[in-house]
Amino acid sequence: MTWRFCLSPGLQNVGAIHFFCNYEESRGNYLVDVDGNRMLDVYTQISSIPIGYNHPALMKVMTNPNNVSAFVNRPALGILPPENFPDKLIESLLSIAPSGMTRVQTMACGSCSNENAFKTMFIWYRNKERGYANPSEQEVGTCMINQSPGCPDLSILSFMGAFHGRTLGCLATTHSKVIHKLDIPSFDWPIAPFPKLQYPLEEFVRENAQEEARCLEEVEDLIVKWRQKGKPVAGIVIEPIQAEGGDNHASPDFFIKLRNIARKHGCAFHVDEVQTGGGTTGKFWAHEHWGLDDPADVVSFSKKLLTGGYYHRDELQPDKPYRIFNTWMGDPSKNLFLSEVLNVIRRENLLEEVTRSGKALLQGLYALQTQYPHILSRARGQGTFCAIDACNDATRDSIMIKARNKGLFMGSCGEKTIRFRPTLVFKEYHVHQLLNILNDVLAEHK
Amino acid sequence: MTWRFCLSPGLQNVGAIHFFCNYEESRGNYLVDVDGNRMLDVYTQISSIPIGYNHPALMKVMTNPNNVSAFVNRPALGILPPENFPDKLIESLLSIAPSGMTRVQTMACGSCSNENAFKTMFIWYRNKERGYANPSEQEVGTCMINQSPGCPDLSILSFMGAFHGRTLGCLATTHSKVIHKLDIPSFDWPIAPFPKLQYPLEEFVRENAQEEARCLEEVEDLIVKWRQKGKPVAGIVIEPIQAEGGDNHASPDFFIKLRNIARKHGCAFHVDEVQTGGGTTGKFWAHEHWGLDDPADVVSFSKKLLTGGYYHRDELQPDKPYRIFNTWMGDPSKNLFLSEVLNVIRRENLLEEVTRSGKALLQGLYALQTQYPHILSRARGQGTFCAIDACNDATRDSIMIKARNKGLFMGSCGEKTIRFRPTLVFKEYHVHQLLNILNDVLAEHK
């Protein structure tokens, strides 16, 4: 197998490029590179390909003449939506709205979604604080020069290990890698510990419950402390599974209690499903595993949903137009693709498929870590959203490169974790192919 | 003429919606609403439609089978670009790179472009400060918890009246309207006055030069003051014409001196061409009117370019991969459309067309303000990027609604300004149609 690298003078981040791809030749779960190498792809463009490469249902969107206009005339959705936009929203995003959520706002990407979700929470919080009265003259005057009270000292509580994006607001809640954060100014916002659980979860129920209790206590302490500091917590943001930070899980009980803490202290509760959403955990939203009717105030999404955006409860609707606004406010052409993805998910019962494949994958990872305990540990997952740790980062990286040379393309996260992010059309026979290659690599590993 | 409004339960910002559109039936400079009303559109989706609705060249992109894959397989560009991506960049974005700029980074939207441009300047500035050494242990440790020195107290200097986007980093440099800023936490960054010039510029050369000198002096004072405060200015961000803030112009001399001040104080100079870029001023980039070989360190774009992104000088290239990164890093399908737009601009000499139409438009606006001096004043513009002020906001809004009912759709900006943002295929006969309708409205105005 050969790997061709190309230094392109005008490209900025060539250092991060793994290889160039032939997307025309890629199909389903298989990614093809420019040299014709065909790989089982379980990283899927950082978890953003929902039903595989070149899916016929998506190709059909392109060839339907009724759709051409949505691609060539990108509207300013906030002011001049296309006639069919409400219907398209109803058949796409609103058909999968999380429990209790009646509103959705599309955005261009995950970071913009979280930035605007934060703003929605700040606006809601300040409206509560001022009793829904008009802003004072002082607020109006100071906001234009970035000063309090117009630009208030509010904060968002986040968790160590979290990843919520890399624009400046999002980045103040992201704490997964130094390379994301270094040299970028930030906000003095509270950061709580995320539970460090022991796996398999079933074997460490008591220890894990203790760890989660410790973290929840810290959350409440931080909320009180930041209120005293004059920087009240307007919202809490959390991933159902910390993804970039190393696939860190917590129990439904932890999230239920955290949601209650948010309610008790008057903070909005924002569940960031940018990576976990879209069916990969076996439910459409990972937070559905918590079993709550009122799981959150805000749920943000992107990646597998093909458009960014966020849902929120009615109560968080901004009081005036143009408070949440930008030129494009999303992209209706992405909604067309999403509608088709949802049709395929329903027609082919893909969430059941994910649950089945996920069980096989996790069982296989358990078997591998039993067979290679000096190399692998901490297999964990929900649906096909699985991960396993190597003994160190060099070993992890070496396994990944060897696997790639045998036709398996995986992603990493955290310090020494391999993460599995296959499509929703990842079947049990793909699991076996994955496990066979991984087993070959491990058997050869010195 | 009737206007149908629809309250959609799942749409967030219904209050901002002007009307629903029939984009299929819209053509060239004419936007058609759901009731079949056909309007000459000189707002063009907030200045983001480059060559008109349903342009045949863009329709062809959709029907070319070679392009299907770019739409249905959106890659993670930073790690797995398509084979043809460097070539596509060379024939699209790099073919129009501003003078002195060899690097381009695509992004999904204007805000993300500016957020990442700011980050690029912060990284460059800190690398200079630490003499290109590795970060200290203290920096590595503190950055994960949002604290200095890892997250340093650096600032971006912006101008009163500026608009650079509405995510939290961008919003700290935006100072155009209260509704953008209220209730959102911000950074203590310096804000300089933008020159308040008198129009027509030719008639107030001396007064305007004095006003510009006053603002430049203030810029230098702020740079010194913020350095003393421990929040050094890493970059200066400015629009060549303040758009959202009310179409405020400044002279080439002002920008040349500002660029020199940035250089003298070691600050990066970031020209935000999100609204001014793409040919509407008669040159592809508005900063070309300054006549500089080295106009800026960073130039950001979006809207008419169809993709967001920013150019920068080689020197601002981040030292490591993954420092500027996100899942999608733009969207190659947008680059396909941009290539075609550029072909059309070249083939049809559209920049000359814009210059010609722009002259006719500005002359016409001068005539109108002479005829209706109690209603209109301060006509100004470059190319077709023109504007005129009404005597107050109520009058402005009333003129706009009456014009819309006569088939002319315009946008507003600032407090009482009408802004003209036609496509690049806006010909002299469109100008006359516009002026006729406007004249009719003004003649009837009480």
Interface residues (C-beta under 8 A of the other chain):
Chain A: C6 S8 P9 G10 L11 Q12 N13 V14 G15 A16 I17 H18 F19 F20 C21 N22 Y23 E24 S26 L31 V34 Q45 I46 S48 I49 Y53 N54 H55 L58 M59 V61 M62 T63 N66 V68 S69 A70 F71 V72 N73 R74 P75 A76 G78 I79 L80 P81 P82 E83 F85 P86 L89 I90 L93 L94 A97 T102 R103 V104 Q105 A108 C109 G110 S111 C112 E115 N116 F118 K119 F122 I123 Y125 R126 N127 P135 E139 V140 C143 M144 I145 N146 Q147 G150 C151 P152 D153 L154 S155 M160 G165 R166 T167 L168 G169 A172 H175 V178 I179 H180 K181 L182 D183 I184 P185 S186 F187 D188 W189 I191 S302 K303 L306 G308 Q317 P318 K320 P321 Y322 R323 I324 F325 N326 T327 W328 M329 S333 F337
Chain B: C6 S8 P9 G10 L11 Q12 N13 V14 G15 A16 I17 H18 F19 F20 C21 N22 Y23 E24 S26 L31 V34 Q45 I46 S48 I49 Y53 N54 H55 L58 M59 V61 M62 T63 N66 V68 S69 A70 F71 V72 N73 R74 P75 A76 G78 I79 L80 P81 P82 E83 F85 P86 L89 I90 L93 L94 A97 T102 R103 V104 Q105 A108 C109 G110 S111 C112 E115 N116 F118 K119 F122 I123 Y125 R126 N127 P135 E139 V140 C143 M144 I145 N146 Q147 G150 C151 P152 D153 L154 S155 M160 G165 R166 T167 L168 G169 A172 H175 V178 I179 H180 K181 L182 D183 I184 P185 S186 F187 D188 W189 I191 S302 K303 L306 G308 Q317 P318 K320 P321 Y322 R323 I324 F325 N326 T327 W328 M329 S333 F337
